[in-house]
Amino acid sequence: MKTNPMLRRSFLKSAVAAAALALPGLPAMALSEAGAHKLVDAVVADINRVIASGKSESAMIRDFEKIFVRYGDVPIMARYALGVDGRRATPAQMRAFTQAFQGYISRKYGKRFREFIGGKIEVQSARPIKAGYEIRSTAFLRGEAPFEVTFLVSDKSGKDKFFNMYIEGVNMLLTERTEIGAMLDKRGGNIDRLIADLATAG
């Protein structure tokens, strides 16, 4: 049975997103093209080691979540994903949403790790931006045309952390914000219901 090329490309891009979410924080002095290149290579190698470990899918997802929590700026990403509704969330709801969000992202992208086997990312440039640093890269995935991936890194949390990425110009975090917003709308704006459902979604 042949795989739809467009669907496969979408899955492969999700796999690149999985790699991006695992991108470690970058010390400011390391944000040269050479330093960023070395770092991304290391991240992809770490992900491939998880894939090659022979672990079950659920175990790989747990490993990915550990990487995401350690290196991703999860609180900032979660608050952005919840959007303006985050302003009316109580501190307890925000903590619960952040926890549910990290699991949701880990499951959603972690399930597609296998699509990244044989792929590589080559860094093209690194430059400072208002929010932190931008690293432009090209993703090469087996049997697919190369495409641009841009990583964004910030130190807003007190440490340099990955907080967003763009795939062929598409804002990944904005996409998640739209999807989560739609989920919240379907639940009548009930944040507690969203948290409960997000805990098993992905």
C-alpha positions in Angstrom: 0.0 0.0 0.0 1.6 3.3 -1.1 1.9 6.2 1.4 0.5 9.5 0.3 3.6 11.7 -0.4 2.0 14.8 1.2 1.0 12.9 4.3 4.5 11.3 4.6 6.1 14.7 4.2 3.9 16.0 7.0 4.9 13.1 9.2 8.6 13.7 8.4 8.3 17.4 9.3 6.7 16.4 12.6 9.8 14.2 13.2 12.0 17.2 12.6 9.9 19.1 15.1 10.6 16.3 17.6 14.3 16.8 17.0 13.9 20.6 17.4 12.0 20.3 20.7 14.9 18.4 22.0 17.4 21.1 21.1 19.4 22.0 24.2 19.9 25.5 25.5 22.6 27.4 23.7 25.2 29.4 25.6 25.5 32.8 24.0 29.2 32.3 23.1 28.3 29.0 21.4 26.0 30.6 18.9 28.4 30.6 16.1 27.5 28.7 13.0 30.1 26.0 13.9 28.9 25.8 17.4 25.3 25.5 16.4 26.1 22.9 13.7 27.9 20.8 16.3 25.0 21.1 18.8 22.3 20.1 16.3 24.4 17.2 15.2 24.6 16.1 18.8 20.8 16.4 19.3 20.0 14.4 16.2 22.5 11.7 17.3 20.9 11.6 20.8 17.4 11.1 19.2 18.7 8.4 16.9 20.2 6.6 19.9 16.8 6.6 21.5 15.3 5.2 18.3 18.0 2.6 18.0 17.6 1.5 21.6 15.0 -1.0 20.8 12.7 0.4 23.4 8.9 0.4 23.1 7.2 3.4 21.7 5.9 4.4 25.1 9.5 4.2 26.6 10.8 6.3 23.8 8.1 8.9 24.4 9.1 9.0 28.1 12.7 9.6 27.1 11.7 12.4 24.7 9.6 14.1 27.4 12.7 14.1 29.7 14.7 15.8 27.0 11.9 18.3 26.3 11.5 19.2 30.0 15.3 19.6 30.5 16.1 21.7 27.4 12.8 23.2 26.2 11.4 26.4 27.8 8.2 24.5 28.6 6.4 27.1 30.8 6.8 29.9 28.2 5.7 27.6 25.4 2.7 26.4 27.4 1.6 29.9 28.3 1.9 31.0 24.6 0.0 27.9 23.5 -2.9 28.7 25.8 -3.0 32.3 24.5 -5.2 35.0 26.1 -7.0 32.3 28.1 -3.9 31.9 30.1 -4.7 35.3 31.7 -7.8 33.9 33.4 -6.2 30.6 34.4 -5.4 30.3 38.1 -1.8 29.5 39.1 -2.9 25.9 39.8 -4.6 25.6 36.4 -1.5 27.0 34.7 0.7 24.4 36.4 -1.6 21.6 35.5 -1.9 22.9 31.9 1.9 23.1 31.6 2.2 19.5 32.8 -0.5 18.3 30.4 1.1 20.3 27.5 4.5 18.8 27.9 3.0 15.3 27.8 0.8 16.2 24.8 3.8 17.6 22.8 6.0 14.6 23.8 3.4 12.1 22.7 2.4 14.0 19.5 5.9 14.3 18.1 7.5 11.4 19.9 5.3 8.9 18.1 6.9 10.0 14.9 10.5 9.5 15.9 10.9 6.6 13.5 10.2 8.9 10.5 13.4 10.7 11.3 15.7 7.6 10.9 18.4 8.4 8.4 17.7 12.2 8.4 20.1 15.0 9.2 20.0 18.7 9.8 22.7 21.1 8.5 23.1 24.5 10.1 23.4 27.3 7.6 23.6 30.4 9.8 23.2 31.8 13.3 22.3 35.4 14.2 21.0 37.4 17.2 17.4 38.5 17.1 15.3 40.6 19.6 14.0 37.5 21.4 17.4 35.8 21.6 19.0 33.9 18.8 17.9 32.4 15.4 19.5 29.4 13.8 18.7 28.7 10.2 19.1 25.1 9.1 18.3 22.8 6.3 16.7 19.4 7.0 17.5 16.4 4.8 15.2 13.5 5.2 15.4 10.2 3.4 13.5 10.3 0.1 12.3 13.9 0.6 13.3 17.3 -0.8 15.4 19.4 1.6 13.5 22.1 3.5 14.3 25.0 5.8 14.1 24.7 9.6 14.6 27.7 11.9 15.3 27.3 15.6 14.7 30.1 18.1 16.6 30.2 21.4 16.1 32.6 24.3 17.3 33.2 27.9 14.0 34.6 29.2 13.8 31.9 31.8 17.2 32.6 33.1 18.9 30.0 31.0 19.3 29.7 27.2 16.4 27.4 26.1 14.7 26.4 22.9 11.3 28.0 22.7 10.0 27.8 19.1 10.8 26.7 15.5 9.7 27.3 12.0 9.4 24.6 9.3 9.4 26.1 5.8 8.2 29.4 7.4 5.4 27.7 9.4 5.4 28.7 13.1 5.2 25.5 15.0 4.2 27.1 18.4 1.6 29.2 16.7 0.1 26.1 15.1 -0.1 24.4 18.5 -1.8 27.6 19.9 -4.4 27.4 17.1 -5.1 23.7 17.7 -5.3 24.1 21.5 -7.5 27.1 21.1 -9.9 25.1 19.0 -9.8 22.3 21.6 -10.7 24.9 24.3 -13.6 26.3 22.2 -15.1 22.8 21.8 -15.1 22.6 25.6 -16.9 25.8 26.0 -13.8 27.6 27.3 -13.5 25.3 30.3 -9.8 25.1 31.1 -10.2 22.2 33.5 -11.8 20.1 30.8 -9.1 21.1 28.3 -6.4 20.0 30.8 -8.1 16.7 31.4 -8.4 15.9 27.7 -5.0 17.3 26.8 -3.5 14.8 29.3 -4.4 11.9 27.0 -4.3 13.7 23.6 -1.5 13.6 21.1 
